[in-house]
Amino acid sequence: MNTTTLPLTFPVTLNGIETTSLSMRRPKVRDMLVGEKKGKSDAEREIHVFANLCEVTPDLIQELDMADYAELQKTYQDFLS
């Protein structure tokens, strides 16, 4: 599986655009490096990695409900196992 689509339980509206789902692709080493360069803390690094994998802005990831964010984390972990 190369991409997983995650429907959002709590859709996000950012800049007038509603997002109801996110598609996350399989991570590569370069995605981890992007997170390392852009994030100051573990949480910021993870947000940048997720934004990169979902092809959205970090701002959108930051607006997610924690329940949806937890599902995003689970999806990421599933790719690694």
Secondary structure, DSSP 8 states (H G I E B T S, - for coil): --EEEEEEEEEEEETTEEEEEEEEE---HHHHHHHHHH-SSHHHHHHHHHHHHHTS-HHHHHTS-HHHHHHHHHHHHHHH-
